Amino acid sequence: MSILSPAQLRACLSIRDLSDPAQGPHALQLVVDDLAAALGSAWDAEVRVVRSSPVVSLADNYDNLGYAADAVTREERYTRYVDAGHVLRSHSSAMVPGALRRLAAEGEAGPDGSPADVLLVCPGMCYRRDSIDWQHTGTPHQLDLWRIRRDRPCTDPDLGEMIGRVVEAALPGSRWRTEPKVHPYTEHGRQIDVWWQGRWVEIGECGLAAPGVLAGAGLPVPTWSGLAMGLGLDRLLMLGKGVPDIRLLRSADPRVAGQMLDRSAYRPVSHQPPVRRDLSVVVDADVDTSAELLGDRVRSALGADADVVETVEVLAETSYDDLPEVARTRLGIAPGQRNVLVRLVVRALDRTLTDADANRLRDRVYAALHQGAVSEWAAAGR
């Protein structure tokens, strides 16, 4: 098992959680407040905002949410392990089991004996292995909204009502749809998409709270039932404001940062054009070149400079057998390896990148990815 070093853990924990008011104001917090207010008032439910350390137990991140012991998401290539029993939360749902246990410890009924109706609001920054593009980052902000109710079962119509209210509060007037989606912590799971700029964009997932998750926390079923929803908080703000790049949410440019304090429409700020570099690299047969893991390797290679990368994309993959001999020699590729053409697009949000700057970044990425016997660096991308 790969464990984060103390330095790596400190670096992760030093990143500001934009959804936390204690770390300074940000428009993400307004989205959380508006959603909590819309649902709390519609249901006359008690609203409980839940915040916790990003270091969570492995059990609350996975086991207590119904994830199988062999779920691929548990692998170290997707999860950042702090030690054998703790991880940096990979989703905001990791805060839910603890909140359910606290609810169970309070007893089954409110002080007046009436059925309990509670809205758990769990916002926070998460740590993911993710692709690099305009809407993805390795430290996304998410929001879990769980309605937990006693004596009156939550139903599919209740879930549909919840989706409608959430979309209207976050993205007023938007068209939305749902598609079936399986989640370990829900039944009748759905994916939520909204129509944005001529296409469907996913904003979250939801379903009826899985009975096993509630019972495991000490809330007996069928006395208790619930609705479970997880939302991409960054994406909701971006779609609502018209922000074209997720990196802008953290921009230090005063022209941008000042706009990240409210939910009004984003006013574009002039930036330099993107710089493209194509890298022809050799990788071993067992190397995963999925967008998520490739993005994570690029972030690791560039460290503090990773924020200038706009996108990373695999354009083509060619096996050793399909390459001409001259290409095999030039790349230093061995039987069983493959040639991968990677497109790297860089654009800093707060400064101008020169060609020399772009080339240095390209070469660092090449050095991190290339496993051929011959290093041509990134000459093919010039």
MOFEN-V677899 format. One record per residue. N is the residue number from 1. RES is the residue in one letter. PSI is psi as a letter, one per 30 degrees, with the letter a starting at -180 (999 if undefined). NEAR is the number of other ideal C-beta (glycine too) atoms within 10 Angstrom. Layout:
BEGIN
n = (N/N)
res = (RES/RES)
psi = (PSI/PSI)
near = (NEAR/NEAR)
END
This chain:
BEGIN
n = (1/2/3/4/5/6/7/8/9/10/11/12/13/14/15/16/17/18/19/20/21/22/23/24/25/26/27/28/29/30/31/32/33/34/35/36/37/38/39/40/41/42/43/44/45/46/47/48/49/50/51/52/53/54/55/56/57/58/59/60/61/62/63/64/65/66/67/68/69/70/71/72/73/74/75/76/77/78/79/80/81/82/83/84/85/86/87/88/89/90/91/92/93/94/95/96/97/98/99/100/101/102/103/104/105/106/107/108/109/110/111/112/113/114/115/116/117/118/119/120/121/122/123/124/125/126/127/128/129/130/131/132/133/134/135/136/137/138/139/140/141/142/143/144/145/146/147/148/149/150/151/152/153/154/155/156/157/158/159/160/161/162/163/164/165/166/167/168/169/170/171/172/173/174/175/176/177/178/179/180/181/182/183/184/185/186/187/188/189/190/191/192/193/194/195/196/197/198/199/200/201/202/203/204/205/206/207/208/209/210/211/212/213/214/215/216/217/218/219/220/221/222/223/224/225/226/227/228/229/230/231/232/233/234/235/236/237/238/239/240/241/242/243/244/245/246/247/248/249/250/251/252/253/254/255/256/257/258/259/260/261/262/263/264/265/266/267/268/269/270/271/272/273/274/275/276/277/278/279/280/281/282/283/284/285/286/287/288/289/290/291/292/293/294/295/296/297/298/299/300/301/302/303/304/305/306/307/308/309/310/311/312/313/314/315/316/317/318/319/320/321/322/323/324/325/326/327/328/329/330/331/332/333/334/335/336/337/338/339/340/341/342/343/344/345/346/347/348/349/350/351/352/353/354/355/356/357/358/359/360/361/362/363/364/365/366/367/368/369/370/371/372/373/374/375/376/377/378/379/380/381/382)
res = (M/S/I/L/S/P/A/Q/L/R/A/C/L/S/I/R/D/L/S/D/P/A/Q/G/P/H/A/L/Q/L/V/V/D/D/L/A/A/A/L/G/S/A/W/D/A/E/V/R/V/V/R/S/S/P/V/V/S/L/A/D/N/Y/D/N/L/G/Y/A/A/D/A/V/T/R/E/E/R/Y/T/R/Y/V/D/A/G/H/V/L/R/S/H/S/S/A/M/V/P/G/A/L/R/R/L/A/A/E/G/E/A/G/P/D/G/S/P/A/D/V/L/L/V/C/P/G/M/C/Y/R/R/D/S/I/D/W/Q/H/T/G/T/P/H/Q/L/D/L/W/R/I/R/R/D/R/P/C/T/D/P/D/L/G/E/M/I/G/R/V/V/E/A/A/L/P/G/S/R/W/R/T/E/P/K/V/H/P/Y/T/E/H/G/R/Q/I/D/V/W/W/Q/G/R/W/V/E/I/G/E/C/G/L/A/A/P/G/V/L/A/G/A/G/L/P/V/P/T/W/S/G/L/A/M/G/L/G/L/D/R/L/L/M/L/G/K/G/V/P/D/I/R/L/L/R/S/A/D/P/R/V/A/G/Q/M/L/D/R/S/A/Y/R/P/V/S/H/Q/P/P/V/R/R/D/L/S/V/V/V/D/A/D/V/D/T/S/A/E/L/L/G/D/R/V/R/S/A/L/G/A/D/A/D/V/V/E/T/V/E/V/L/A/E/T/S/Y/D/D/L/P/E/V/A/R/T/R/L/G/I/A/P/G/Q/R/N/V/L/V/R/L/V/V/R/A/L/D/R/T/L/T/D/A/D/A/N/R/L/R/D/R/V/Y/A/A/L/H/Q/G/A/V/S/E/W/A/A/A/G/R)
psi = (k/k/k/k/l/e/e/e/e/e/e/e/f/f/k/k/j/f/f/j/f/f/g/l/k/l/f/e/e/e/e/e/e/e/e/e/e/e/e/e/e/e/f/h/l/k/k/j/k/k/k/l/k/f/j/l/k/e/e/f/e/d/e/f/g/g/k/l/f/g/k/f/f/f/k/f/f/f/k/j/k/e/a/f/g/k/l/k/k/f/l/f/f/f/f/e/e/e/e/e/e/e/e/e/f/f/l/f/l/l/f/g/g/l/k/k/j/k/j/k/j/i/l/l/k/l/j/l/j/l/l/j/a/f/g/k/l/f/i/l/k/l/k/k/j/k/k/k/k/k/f/j/k/k/l/e/e/e/e/e/e/e/e/e/e/e/e/e/e/e/i/k/g/k/k/l/l/l/k/k/k/k/k/f/g/l/l/h/k/l/k/k/k/l/k/k/h/g/l/k/k/k/f/a/l/l/a/k/k/k/e/e/e/e/e/f/f/g/j/k/k/g/e/k/l/l/k/k/k/k/k/j/e/e/e/e/e/e/e/e/f/h/k/f/k/f/f/f/f/g/k/f/k/e/f/e/e/f/f/g/f/l/g/l/k/k/j/k/k/k/l/l/l/l/k/k/k/k/k/j/l/k/l/l/e/g/k/j/g/l/e/e/e/e/e/e/e/e/e/e/e/f/b/f/g/f/f/f/k/e/l/k/k/j/e/l/k/k/l/e/f/g/k/l/e/e/e/e/e/e/f/h/k/l/k/f/l/l/k/k/j/k/k/k/k/k/j/k/f/g/l/k/k/l/e/e/e/e/e/e/e/e/e/e/e/e/e/f/e/k/g/l/f/k/j/g/b/h/e/f/g/999)
near = (8/10/14/19/9/8/8/14/16/10/13/18/15/7/14/12/20/22/22/17/13/6/13/11/12/22/20/23/20/15/25/26/15/16/23/21/12/15/22/18/11/13/19/7/18/14/15/17/14/17/14/15/11/20/17/22/17/19/14/21/24/23/16/22/22/16/18/11/7/7/12/9/16/18/12/13/14/16/20/23/16/19/12/9/9/17/24/24/25/21/22/26/27/28/26/26/21/17/22/25/15/14/23/18/9/10/9/15/12/14/6/5/6/10/13/20/18/22/22/24/22/24/27/24/24/23/21/22/23/20/20/24/17/14/18/18/23/20/19/20/28/25/25/25/24/27/22/27/21/20/14/11/14/19/13/13/8/17/22/13/15/21/19/11/16/24/20/13/18/25/20/8/6/15/11/16/12/16/12/9/15/11/20/17/25/24/14/14/20/22/18/22/18/20/13/17/8/5/8/14/16/14/24/24/22/27/24/20/26/20/17/15/23/24/16/18/20/14/22/12/15/10/15/26/21/27/25/29/24/24/24/23/29/25/24/26/27/21/19/21/20/13/24/13/17/20/21/21/21/18/20/8/14/10/12/22/14/11/20/20/13/12/16/11/10/18/11/12/13/5/17/12/7/13/20/15/21/16/23/22/25/23/20/11/11/6/16/11/15/12/17/17/16/23/24/22/19/21/20/12/17/18/10/7/15/19/16/20/22/19/19/23/16/13/11/10/13/15/13/17/9/10/18/8/7/8/14/19/12/17/23/15/23/14/9/11/21/20/21/20/16/26/15/25/18/21/19/19/18/14/11/9/18/11/10/8/16/22/17/13/23/22/17/16/25/23/13/13/21/22/14/19/12/12/15/15/14/24/12/15/19/10)
END
